[in-house]
Amino acid sequence: MLAAPCTASGQVQTGTPPFGSFSGGPFDTVNNADLNVHFAVPIVNKAGGGLPFYYMLTYDSSIWYPSNGVWTPAANWGWAAISSGSTAASDTMSTR
């Protein structure tokens, strides 16, 4: 068997990874391992009759990662949108 070594480049994980050490205040979360600052700004938060919906705008400060020996910016420069909505009927709703 021929074993060929390969190089691996890592990317800073954005958001809040599980079992991490974090600090910060009510608006920001700082990952103490890599100093990535994660902001989450709630835009819409609606509780509905079986259709809850939220929309958040997030930003991660770690936007550069190594790619083939060159530092490359992340998509959207760290900005992302998170939304959740359900269009399925709830189990508690009665049908006629």
Gaussian input, Z-matrix of N, CA and C with variables (Angstrom, degrees):
# hf/3-21g

backbone

0 1
 N
 C     1     B1
 C     2     B2     1     A1
 N     3     B3     2     A2     1     D1
 C     4     B4     3     A3     2     D2
 C     5     B5     4     A4     3     D3
 N     6     B6     5     A5     4     D4
 C     7     B7     6     A6     5     D5
 C     8     B8     7     A7     6     D6
 N     9     B9     8     A8     7     D7
 C    10    B10     9     A9     8     D8
 C    11    B11    10    A10     9     D9
 N    12    B12    11    A11    10    D10
 C    13    B13    12    A12    11    D11
 C    14    B14    13    A13    12    D12
 N    15    B15    14    A14    13    D13
 C    16    B16    15    A15    14    D14
 C    17    B17    16    A16    15    D15
 N    18    B18    17    A17    16    D16
 C    19    B19    18    A18    17    D17
 C    20    B20    19    A19    18    D18
 N    21    B21    20    A20    19    D19
 C    22    B22    21    A21    20    D20
 C    23    B23    22    A22    21    D21
 N    24    B24    23    A23    22    D22
 C    25    B25    24    A24    23    D23
 C    26    B26    25    A25    24    D24
 N    27    B27    26    A26    25    D25
 C    28    B28    27    A27    26    D26
 C    29    B29    28    A28    27    D27
 N    30    B30    29    A29    28    D28
 C    31    B31    30    A30    29    D29
 C    32    B32    31    A31    30    D30
 N    33    B33    32    A32    31    D31
 C    34    B34    33    A33    32    D32
 C    35    B35    34    A34    33    D33
 N    36    B36    35    A35    34    D34
 C    37    B37    36    A36    35    D35
 C    38    B38    37    A37    36    D36
 N    39    B39    38    A38    37    D37
 C    40    B40    39    A39    38    D38
 C    41    B41    40    A40    39    D39
 N    42    B42    41    A41    40    D40
 C    43    B43    42    A42    41    D41
 C    44    B44    43    A43    42    D42
 N    45    B45    44    A44    43    D43
 C    46    B46    45    A45    44    D44
 C    47    B47    46    A46    45    D45
 N    48    B48    47    A47    46    D46
 C    49    B49    48    A48    47    D47
 C    50    B50    49    A49    48    D48
 N    51    B51    50    A50    49    D49
 C    52    B52    51    A51    50    D50
 C    53    B53    52    A52    51    D51
 N    54    B54    53    A53    52    D52
 C    55    B55    54    A54    53    D53
 C    56    B56    55    A55    54    D54
 N    57    B57    56    A56    55    D55
 C    58    B58    57    A57    56    D56
 C    59    B59    58    A58    57    D57
 N    60    B60    59    A59    58    D58
 C    61    B61    60    A60    59    D59
 C    62    B62    61    A61    60    D60
 N    63    B63    62    A62    61    D61
 C    64    B64    63    A63    62    D62
 C    65    B65    64    A64    63    D63
 N    66    B66    65    A65    64    D64
 C    67    B67    66    A66    65    D65
 C    68    B68    67    A67    66    D66
 N    69    B69    68    A68    67    D67
 C    70    B70    69    A69    68    D68
 C    71    B71    70    A70    69    D69
 N    72    B72    71    A71    70    D70
 C    73    B73    72    A72    71    D71
 C    74    B74    73    A73    72    D72
 N    75    B75    74    A74    73    D73
 C    76    B76    75    A75    74    D74
 C    77    B77    76    A76    75    D75
 N    78    B78    77    A77    76    D76
 C    79    B79    78    A78    77    D77
 C    80    B80    79    A79    78    D78
 N    81    B81    80    A80    79    D79
 C    82    B82    81    A81    80    D80
 C    83    B83    82    A82    81    D81
 N    84    B84    83    A83    82    D82
 C    85    B85    84    A84    83    D83
 C    86    B86    85    A85    84    D84
 N    87    B87    86    A86    85    D85
 C    88    B88    87    A87    86    D86
 C    89    B89    88    A88    87    D87
 N    90    B90    89    A89    88    D88
 C    91    B91    90    A90    89    D89
 C    92    B92    91    A91    90    D90
 N    93    B93    92    A92    91    D91
 C    94    B94    93    A93    92    D92
 C    95    B95    94    A94    93    D93
 N    96    B96    95    A95    94    D94
 C    97    B97    96    A96    95    D95
 C    98    B98    97    A97    96    D96
 N    99    B99    98    A98    97    D97
 C   100   B100    99    A99    98    D98
 C   101   B101   100   A100    99    D99
 N   102   B102   101   A101   100   D100
 C   103   B103   102   A102   101   D101
 C   104   B104   103   A103   102   D102
 N   105   B105   104   A104   103   D103
 C   106   B106   105   A105   104   D104
 C   107   B107   106   A106   105   D105
 N   108   B108   107   A107   106   D106
 C   109   B109   108   A108   107   D107
 C   110   B110   109   A109   108   D108
 N   111   B111   110   A110   109   D109
 C   112   B112   111   A111   110   D110
 C   113   B113   112   A112   111   D111
 N   114   B114   113   A113   112   D112
 C   115   B115   114   A114   113   D113
 C   116   B116   115   A115   114   D114
 N   117   B117   116   A116   115   D115
 C   118   B118   117   A117   116   D116
 C   119   B119   118   A118   117   D117
 N   120   B120   119   A119   118   D118
 C   121   B121   120   A120   119   D119
 C   122   B122   121   A121   120   D120
 N   123   B123   122   A122   121   D121
 C   124   B124   123   A123   122   D122
 C   125   B125   124   A124   123   D123
 N   126   B126   125   A125   124   D124
 C   127   B127   126   A126   125   D125
 C   128   B128   127   A127   126   D126
 N   129   B129   128   A128   127   D127
 C   130   B130   129   A129   128   D128
 C   131   B131   130   A130   129   D129
 N   132   B132   131   A131   130   D130
 C   133   B133   132   A132   131   D131
 C   134   B134   133   A133   132   D132
 N   135   B135   134   A134   133   D133
 C   136   B136   135   A135   134   D134
 C   137   B137   136   A136   135   D135
 N   138   B138   137   A137   136   D136
 C   139   B139   138   A138   137   D137
 C   140   B140   139   A139   138   D138
 N   141   B141   140   A140   139   D139
 C   142   B142   141   A141   140   D140
 C   143   B143   142   A142   141   D141
 N   144   B144   143   A143   142   D142
 C   145   B145   144   A144   143   D143
 C   146   B146   145   A145   144   D144
 N   147   B147   146   A146   145   D145
 C   148   B148   147   A147   146   D146
 C   149   B149   148   A148   147   D147
 N   150   B150   149   A149   148   D148
 C   151   B151   150   A150   149   D149
 C   152   B152   151   A151   150   D150
 N   153   B153   152   A152   151   D151
 C   154   B154   153   A153   152   D152
 C   155   B155   154   A154   153   D153
 N   156   B156   155   A155   154   D154
 C   157   B157   156   A156   155   D155
 C   158   B158   157   A157   156   D156
 N   159   B159   158   A158   157   D157
 C   160   B160   159   A159   158   D158
 C   161   B161   160   A160   159   D159
 N   162   B162   161   A161   160   D160
 C   163   B163   162   A162   161   D161
 C   164   B164   163   A163   162   D162
 N   165   B165   164   A164   163   D163
 C   166   B166   165   A165   164   D164
 C   167   B167   166   A166   165   D165
 N   168   B168   167   A167   166   D166
 C   169   B169   168   A168   167   D167
 C   170   B170   169   A169   168   D168
 N   171   B171   170   A170   169   D169
 C   172   B172   171   A171   170   D170
 C   173   B173   172   A172   171   D171
 N   174   B174   173   A173   172   D172
 C   175   B175   174   A174   173   D173
 C   176   B176   175   A175   174   D174
 N   177   B177   176   A176   175   D175
 C   178   B178   177   A177   176   D176
 C   179   B179   178   A178   177   D177
 N   180   B180   179   A179   178   D178
 C   181   B181   180   A180   179   D179
 C   182   B182   181   A181   180   D180
 N   183   B183   182   A182   181   D181
 C   184   B184   183   A183   182   D182
 C   185   B185   184   A184   183   D183
 N   186   B186   185   A185   184   D184
 C   187   B187   186   A186   185   D185
 C   188   B188   187   A187   186   D186
 N   189   B189   188   A188   187   D187
 C   190   B190   189   A189   188   D188
 C   191   B191   190   A190   189   D189
 N   192   B192   191   A191   190   D190
 C   193   B193   192   A192   191   D191
 C   194   B194   193   A193   192   D192
 N   195   B195   194   A194   193   D193
 C   196   B196   195   A195   194   D194
 C   197   B197   196   A196   195   D195
 N   198   B198   197   A197   196   D196
 C   199   B199   198   A198   197   D197
 C   200   B200   199   A199   198   D198
 N   201   B201   200   A200   199   D199
 C   202   B202   201   A201   200   D200
 C   203   B203   202   A202   201   D201
 N   204   B204   203   A203   202   D202
 C   205   B205   204   A204   203   D203
 C   206   B206   205   A205   204   D204
 N   207   B207   206   A206   205   D205
 C   208   B208   207   A207   206   D206
 C   209   B209   208   A208   207   D207
 N   210   B210   209   A209   208   D208
 C   211   B211   210   A210   209   D209
 C   212   B212   211   A211   210   D210
 N   213   B213   212   A212   211   D211
 C   214   B214   213   A213   212   D212
 C   215   B215   214   A214   213   D213
 N   216   B216   215   A215   214   D214
 C   217   B217   216   A216   215   D215
 C   218   B218   217   A217   216   D216
 N   219   B219   218   A218   217   D217
 C   220   B220   219   A219   218   D218
 C   221   B221   220   A220   219   D219
 N   222   B222   221   A221   220   D220
 C   223   B223   222   A222   221   D221
 C   224   B224   223   A223   222   D222
 N   225   B225   224   A224   223   D223
 C   226   B226   225   A225   224   D224
 C   227   B227   226   A226   225   D225
 N   228   B228   227   A227   226   D226
 C   229   B229   228   A228   227   D227
 C   230   B230   229   A229   228   D228
 N   231   B231   230   A230   229   D229
 C   232   B232   231   A231   230   D230
 C   233   B233   232   A232   231   D231
 N   234   B234   233   A233   232   D232
 C   235   B235   234   A234   233   D233
 C   236   B236   235   A235   234   D234
 N   237   B237   236   A236   235   D235
 C   238   B238   237   A237   236   D236
 C   239   B239   238   A238   237   D237
 N   240   B240   239   A239   238   D238
 C   241   B241   240   A240   239   D239
 C   242   B242   241   A241   240   D240
 N   243   B243   242   A242   241   D241
 C   244   B244   243   A243   242   D242
 C   245   B245   244   A244   243   D243
 N   246   B246   245   A245   244   D244
 C   247   B247   246   A246   245   D245
 C   248   B248   247   A247   246   D246
 N   249   B249   248   A248   247   D247
 C   250   B250   249   A249   248   D248
 C   251   B251   250   A250   249   D249
 N   252   B252   251   A251   250   D250
 C   253   B253   252   A252   251   D251
 C   254   B254   253   A253   252   D252
 N   255   B255   254   A254   253   D253
 C   256   B256   255   A255   254   D254
 C   257   B257   256   A256   255   D255
 N   258   B258   257   A257   256   D256
 C   259   B259   258   A258   257   D257
 C   260   B260   259   A259   258   D258
 N   261   B261   260   A260   259   D259
 C   262   B262   261   A261   260   D260
 C   263   B263   262   A262   261   D261
 N   264   B264   263   A263   262   D262
 C   265   B265   264   A264   263   D263
 C   266   B266   265   A265   264   D264
 N   267   B267   266   A266   265   D265
 C   268   B268   267   A267   266   D266
 C   269   B269   268   A268   267   D267
 N   270   B270   269   A269   268   D268
 C   271   B271   270   A270   269   D269
 C   272   B272   271   A271   270   D270
 N   273   B273   272   A272   271   D271
 C   274   B274   273   A273   272   D272
 C   275   B275   274   A274   273   D273
 N   276   B276   275   A275   274   D274
 C   277   B277   276   A276   275   D275
 C   278   B278   277   A277   276   D276
 N   279   B279   278   A278   277   D277
 C   280   B280   279   A279   278   D278
 C   281   B281   280   A280   279   D279
 N   282   B282   281   A281   280   D280
 C   283   B283   282   A282   281   D281
 C   284   B284   283   A283   282   D282
 N   285   B285   284   A284   283   D283
 C   286   B286   285   A285   284   D284
 C   287   B287   286   A286   285   D285

   B1=1.4415
   B2=1.5048
   B3=1.2610
   B4=1.4491
   B5=1.5259
   B6=1.2930
   B7=1.4711
   B8=1.5183
   B9=1.3020
   B10=1.4597
   B11=1.5267
   B12=1.3099
   B13=1.4621
   B14=1.5247
   B15=1.2893
   B16=1.4505
   B17=1.5258
   B18=1.3048
   B19=1.4515
   B20=1.5110
   B21=1.2909
   B22=1.4583
   B23=1.5144
   B24=1.2993
   B25=1.4559
   B26=1.5161
   B27=1.3088
   B28=1.4577
   B29=1.5121
   B30=1.2816
   B31=1.4585
   B32=1.5205
   B33=1.3043
   B34=1.4436
   B35=1.5129
   B36=1.3321
   B37=1.4473
   B38=1.5193
   B39=1.3195
   B40=1.4577
   B41=1.5221
   B42=1.2971
   B43=1.4563
   B44=1.5100
   B45=1.3114
   B46=1.4621
   B47=1.5228
   B48=1.3320
   B49=1.4628
   B50=1.5263
   B51=1.3365
   B52=1.4611
   B53=1.5269
   B54=1.3167
   B55=1.4629
   B56=1.5217
   B57=1.3205
   B58=1.4569
   B59=1.5174
   B60=1.3119
   B61=1.4538
   B62=1.5242
   B63=1.3265
   B64=1.4572
   B65=1.5225
   B66=1.3131
   B67=1.4565
   B68=1.5190
   B69=1.3030
   B70=1.4519
   B71=1.5118
   B72=1.3026
   B73=1.4520
   B74=1.5027
   B75=1.3393
   B76=1.4604
   B77=1.5284
   B78=1.3221
   B79=1.4600
   B80=1.5259
   B81=1.3285
   B82=1.4632
   B83=1.5215
   B84=1.3335
   B85=1.4539
   B86=1.5226
   B87=1.3430
   B88=1.4597
   B89=1.5231
   B90=1.3403
   B91=1.4524
   B92=1.5209
   B93=1.3324
   B94=1.4617
   B95=1.5226
   B96=1.3255
   B97=1.4563
   B98=1.5274
   B99=1.3378
   B100=1.4659
   B101=1.5258
   B102=1.3289
   B103=1.4634
   B104=1.5215
   B105=1.3236
   B106=1.4576
   B107=1.5276
   B108=1.3338
   B109=1.4557
   B110=1.5236
   B111=1.3339
   B112=1.4576
   B113=1.5271
   B114=1.3332
   B115=1.4598
   B116=1.5160
   B117=1.3173
   B118=1.4660
   B119=1.5201
   B120=1.3363
   B121=1.4606
   B122=1.5259
   B123=1.3417
   B124=1.4716
   B125=1.5243
   B126=1.3156
   B127=1.4633
   B128=1.5274
   B129=1.3306
   B130=1.4614
   B131=1.5203
   B132=1.3319
   B133=1.4559
   B134=1.5259
   B135=1.3238
   B136=1.4580
   B137=1.5226
   B138=1.3138
   B139=1.4571
   B140=1.5173
   B141=1.3023
   B142=1.4566
   B143=1.5110
   B144=1.2948
   B145=1.4587
   B146=1.5190
   B147=1.3000
   B148=1.4609
   B149=1.5122
   B150=1.3362
   B151=1.4554
   B152=1.5271
   B153=1.3375
   B154=1.4689
   B155=1.5236
   B156=1.3268
   B157=1.4649
   B158=1.5243
   B159=1.3313
   B160=1.4574
   B161=1.5168
   B162=1.3198
   B163=1.4627
   B164=1.5209
   B165=1.3294
   B166=1.4607
   B167=1.5165
   B168=1.3058
   B169=1.4528
   B170=1.5245
   B171=1.3440
   B172=1.4636
   B173=1.5189
   B174=1.3316
   B175=1.4596
   B176=1.5198
   B177=1.3310
   B178=1.4560
   B179=1.5171
   B180=1.3469
   B181=1.4597
   B182=1.5289
   B183=1.3241
   B184=1.4698
   B185=1.5214
   B186=1.3287
   B187=1.4623
   B188=1.5198
   B189=1.3285
   B190=1.4628
   B191=1.5171
   B192=1.3318
   B193=1.4561
   B194=1.5246
   B195=1.3560
   B196=1.4715
   B197=1.5233
   B198=1.3326
   B199=1.4526
   B200=1.5238
   B201=1.3267
   B202=1.4664
   B203=1.5301
   B204=1.3278
   B205=1.4552
   B206=1.5189
   B207=1.3157
   B208=1.4611
   B209=1.5229
   B210=1.3190
   B211=1.4564
   B212=1.5236
   B213=1.3178
   B214=1.4584
   B215=1.5267
   B216=1.3369
   B217=1.4682
   B218=1.5274
   B219=1.3126
   B220=1.4559
   B221=1.5284
   B222=1.3105
   B223=1.4618
   B224=1.5228
   B225=1.2952
   B226=1.4616
   B227=1.5200
   B228=1.3127
   B229=1.4671
   B230=1.5196
   B231=1.3214
   B232=1.4562
   B233=1.5150
   B234=1.3091
   B235=1.4617
   B236=1.5216
   B237=1.3231
   B238=1.4599
   B239=1.5242
   B240=1.3070
   B241=1.4598
   B242=1.5184
   B243=1.3161
   B244=1.4551
   B245=1.5156
   B246=1.3165
   B247=1.4601
   B248=1.5115
   B249=1.3007
   B250=1.4525
   B251=1.5068
   B252=1.2767
   B253=1.4510
   B254=1.5023
   B255=1.2684
   B256=1.4535
   B257=1.5153
   B258=1.3109
   B259=1.4578
   B260=1.5176
   B261=1.3426
   B262=1.4578
   B263=1.5268
   B264=1.3193
   B265=1.4721
   B266=1.5138
   B267=1.2982
   B268=1.4499
   B269=1.5316
   B270=1.3400
   B271=1.4587
   B272=1.5100
   B273=1.3323
   B274=1.4542
   B275=1.5133
   B276=1.3225
   B277=1.4606
   B278=1.5250
   B279=1.3025
   B280=1.4643
   B281=1.5294
   B282=1.2968
   B283=1.4606
   B284=1.5167
   B285=1.3028
   B286=1.4640
   B287=1.4976
   A1=109.45
   A2=114.61
   A3=121.97
   A4=108.84
   A5=115.41
   A6=119.62
   A7=107.78
   A8=116.00
   A9=120.54
   A10=108.17
   A11=116.55
   A12=117.36
   A13=110.65
   A14=115.92
   A15=120.27
   A16=108.74
   A17=115.37
   A18=119.40
   A19=109.33
   A20=115.78
   A21=121.19
   A22=108.51
   A23=115.32
   A24=119.26
   A25=108.01
   A26=116.21
   A27=120.68
   A28=111.55
   A29=114.94
   A30=121.66
   A31=107.28
   A32=116.21
   A33=120.32
   A34=108.44
   A35=115.79
   A36=119.45
   A37=109.35
   A38=116.17
   A39=120.57
   A40=109.63
   A41=116.07
   A42=120.42
   A43=111.14
   A44=117.15
   A45=122.27
   A46=109.19
   A47=118.16
   A48=120.51
   A49=110.72
   A50=117.85
   A51=120.28
   A52=111.30
   A53=116.74
   A54=125.52
   A55=112.54
   A56=118.26
   A57=122.40
   A58=111.44
   A59=115.28
   A60=121.92
   A61=107.56
   A62=116.76
   A63=121.46
   A64=110.84
   A65=115.41
   A66=122.30
   A67=107.38
   A68=116.87
   A69=120.34
   A70=111.03
   A71=114.42
   A72=120.60
   A73=111.93
   A74=116.91
   A75=119.96
   A76=113.42
   A77=117.51
   A78=120.41
   A79=113.30
   A80=117.33
   A81=120.73
   A82=110.69
   A83=114.94
   A84=122.45
   A85=107.00
   A86=117.22
   A87=122.44
   A88=108.30
   A89=116.44
   A90=121.89
   A91=106.80
   A92=117.77
   A93=121.33
   A94=113.22
   A95=119.28
   A96=121.89
   A97=111.90
   A98=118.20
   A99=120.59
   A100=113.28
   A101=117.71
   A102=124.72
   A103=113.73
   A104=117.08
   A105=121.23
   A106=107.74
   A107=116.38
   A108=121.44
   A109=107.68
   A110=116.13
   A111=122.39
   A112=108.34
   A113=116.47
   A114=123.13
   A115=108.45
   A116=117.56
   A117=122.69
   A118=107.96
   A119=116.14
   A120=121.68
   A121=108.35
   A122=117.64
   A123=118.51
   A124=110.61
   A125=115.97
   A126=122.02
   A127=109.79
   A128=117.07
   A129=122.20
   A130=108.17
   A131=116.53
   A132=121.72
   A133=107.03
   A134=116.30
   A135=121.86
   A136=109.97
   A137=115.78
   A138=120.68
   A139=106.64
   A140=116.07
   A141=119.65
   A142=111.23
   A143=115.52
   A144=121.38
   A145=110.52
   A146=117.28
   A147=121.93
   A148=113.75
   A149=118.73
   A150=122.26
   A151=111.32
   A152=118.67
   A153=118.38
   A154=110.45
   A155=115.84
   A156=120.91
   A157=109.48
   A158=116.69
   A159=120.89
   A160=109.57
   A161=115.05
   A162=122.22
   A163=107.23
   A164=116.60
   A165=121.97
   A166=110.01
   A167=115.70
   A168=123.09
   A169=106.29
   A170=117.36
   A171=121.12
   A172=110.85
   A173=114.89
   A174=121.78
   A175=108.65
   A176=116.58
   A177=123.70
   A178=108.61
   A179=116.62
   A180=120.09
   A181=113.14
   A182=118.92
   A183=121.68
   A184=108.77
   A185=115.94
   A186=118.99
   A187=112.85
   A188=118.95
   A189=121.70
   A190=110.19
   A191=117.15
   A192=121.64
   A193=108.85
   A194=117.49
   A195=120.01
   A196=111.21
   A197=116.05
   A198=122.47
   A199=108.49
   A200=116.66
   A201=123.45
   A202=111.63
   A203=116.49
   A204=120.99
   A205=114.81
   A206=117.60
   A207=121.95
   A208=108.09
   A209=116.97
   A210=120.45
   A211=108.87
   A212=115.99
   A213=123.28
   A214=109.53
   A215=118.81
   A216=119.28
   A217=111.32
   A218=115.36
   A219=121.35
   A220=109.65
   A221=115.43
   A222=120.32
   A223=109.92
   A224=117.31
   A225=125.13
   A226=113.25
   A227=117.87
   A228=123.92
   A229=112.57
   A230=117.84
   A231=122.46
   A232=115.19
   A233=118.59
   A234=121.76
   A235=110.27
   A236=117.05
   A237=122.27
   A238=108.56
   A239=115.97
   A240=122.00
   A241=108.34
   A242=115.93
   A243=121.84
   A244=107.05
   A245=116.20
   A246=119.35
   A247=109.03
   A248=114.63
   A249=120.56
   A250=107.65
   A251=115.47
   A252=120.89
   A253=108.79
   A254=116.19
   A255=120.52
   A256=108.26
   A257=116.69
   A258=120.06
   A259=111.22
   A260=116.98
   A261=119.87
   A262=110.15
   A263=115.49
   A264=119.53
   A265=109.79
   A266=115.61
   A267=121.30
   A268=110.03
   A269=116.68
   A270=120.80
   A271=111.57
   A272=118.15
   A273=120.87
   A274=112.31
   A275=118.01
   A276=120.91
   A277=109.55
   A278=116.59
   A279=120.02
   A280=109.92
   A281=116.47
   A282=121.95
   A283=109.00
   A284=117.24
   A285=121.29
   A286=110.06
   D1=141.27
   D2=178.67
   D3=-104.24
   D4=121.74
   D5=178.86
   D6=-107.43
   D7=122.70
   D8=-179.46
   D9=-113.86
   D10=124.39
   D11=177.79
   D12=-73.16
   D13=147.13
   D14=177.49
   D15=-129.15
   D16=152.26
   D17=179.27
   D18=-90.38
   D19=143.93
   D20=178.44
   D21=-124.86
   D22=132.99
   D23=176.88
   D24=-111.43
   D25=135.25
   D26=-177.86
   D27=-98.85
   D28=152.83
   D29=176.53
   D30=-115.96
   D31=142.13
   D32=177.21
   D33=-66.61
   D34=127.32
   D35=-179.43
   D36=-74.39
   D37=131.84
   D38=-179.54
   D39=-94.31
   D40=166.72
   D41=-178.98
   D42=81.21
   D43=-148.89
   D44=-179.93
   D45=-121.87
   D46=99.56
   D47=179.59
   D48=-68.59
   D49=153.07
   D50=-179.81
   D51=-66.02
   D52=148.38
   D53=178.37
   D54=61.82
   D55=28.43
   D56=178.85
   D57=-90.56
   D58=168.01
   D59=175.90
   D60=-107.27
   D61=121.67
   D62=-172.02
   D63=-128.73
   D64=154.43
   D65=172.77
   D66=-143.02
   D67=176.48
   D68=179.53
   D69=133.55
   D70=-170.29
   D71=-177.21
   D72=-114.62
   D73=-157.52
   D74=-178.37
   D75=-73.19
   D76=-18.89
   D77=-176.99
   D78=-100.94
   D79=-32.91
   D80=-174.96
   D81=-124.23
   D82=158.55
   D83=174.94
   D84=-130.34
   D85=125.63
   D86=-179.51
   D87=-107.81
   D88=124.19
   D89=174.31
   D90=-79.54
   D91=114.43
   D92=-175.96
   D93=-70.20
   D94=-17.47
   D95=-179.48
   D96=-76.47
   D97=-43.97
   D98=-176.54
   D99=-123.09
   D100=4.98
   D101=177.90
   D102=60.84
   D103=27.51
   D104=173.22
   D105=-75.99
   D106=129.48
   D107=177.19
   D108=-100.86
   D109=126.73
   D110=-177.88
   D111=-114.35
   D112=120.44
   D113=176.14
   D114=-107.43
   D115=140.78
   D116=174.81
   D117=-134.01
   D118=115.20
   D119=-178.33
   D120=-108.81
   D121=113.80
   D122=178.18
   D123=-72.97
   D124=127.97
   D125=179.17
   D126=-98.70
   D127=-51.41
   D128=-179.96
   D129=-134.68
   D130=136.08
   D131=175.11
   D132=-143.08
   D133=100.65
   D134=-175.98
   D135=-118.63
   D136=126.56
   D137=171.94
   D138=-95.12
   D139=121.17
   D140=-177.20
   D141=-117.23
   D142=170.85
   D143=176.73
   D144=-72.03
   D145=80.84
   D146=-178.01
   D147=88.82
   D148=-5.87
   D149=-178.88
   D150=-129.28
   D151=67.66
   D152=176.82
   D153=-70.05
   D154=148.98
   D155=-177.48
   D156=-145.92
   D157=137.06
   D158=171.05
   D159=-139.77
   D160=151.38
   D161=179.63
   D162=-139.26
   D163=123.91
   D164=-179.03
   D165=-125.22
   D166=147.71
   D167=173.52
   D168=-107.24
   D169=123.41
   D170=-176.55
   D171=-119.04
   D172=154.85
   D173=177.30
   D174=-141.25
   D175=135.98
   D176=174.44
   D177=-118.65
   D178=132.00
   D179=-174.87
   D180=-77.02
   D181=-18.81
   D182=177.78
   D183=-84.87
   D184=92.46
   D185=-174.37
   D186=-109.04
   D187=-6.56
   D188=-179.43
   D189=-107.28
   D190=138.03
   D191=175.77
   D192=-140.43
   D193=150.85
   D194=-179.65
   D195=-77.78
   D196=133.43
   D197=177.71
   D198=-140.14
   D199=109.28
   D200=-178.63
   D201=56.72
   D202=40.48
   D203=177.08
   D204=81.08
   D205=4.90
   D206=-179.41
   D207=-123.98
   D208=135.65
   D209=176.80
   D210=-75.27
   D211=124.72
   D212=-174.79
   D213=-118.84
   D214=137.83
   D215=178.13
   D216=-75.02
   D217=149.46
   D218=176.92
   D219=-72.75
   D220=162.63
   D221=178.69
   D222=-63.23
   D223=138.30
   D224=178.43
   D225=60.70
   D226=18.41
   D227=176.22
   D228=54.12
   D229=35.20
   D230=175.86
   D231=96.33
   D232=-9.72
   D233=-179.44
   D234=-86.35
   D235=142.02
   D236=177.63
   D237=-151.92
   D238=160.50
   D239=176.07
   D240=-118.96
   D241=137.11
   D242=178.05
   D243=-121.30
   D244=127.49
   D245=177.54
   D246=-137.94
   D247=155.92
   D248=177.54
   D249=-145.22
   D250=131.02
   D251=177.50
   D252=-154.75
   D253=153.15
   D254=-179.62
   D255=-124.20
   D256=131.05
   D257=176.81
   D258=-109.11
   D259=-1.71
   D260=179.26
   D261=-80.22
   D262=149.82
   D263=178.70
   D264=-69.87
   D265=142.36
   D266=-179.78
   D267=-74.61
   D268=152.04
   D269=179.13
   D270=-69.84
   D271=-21.36
   D272=-178.44
   D273=-84.15
   D274=-9.48
   D275=-179.85
   D276=-79.17
   D277=137.68
   D278=-179.98
   D279=-89.38
   D280=145.88
   D281=177.18
   D282=-110.96
   D283=147.74
   D284=-178.51
   D285=-112.04

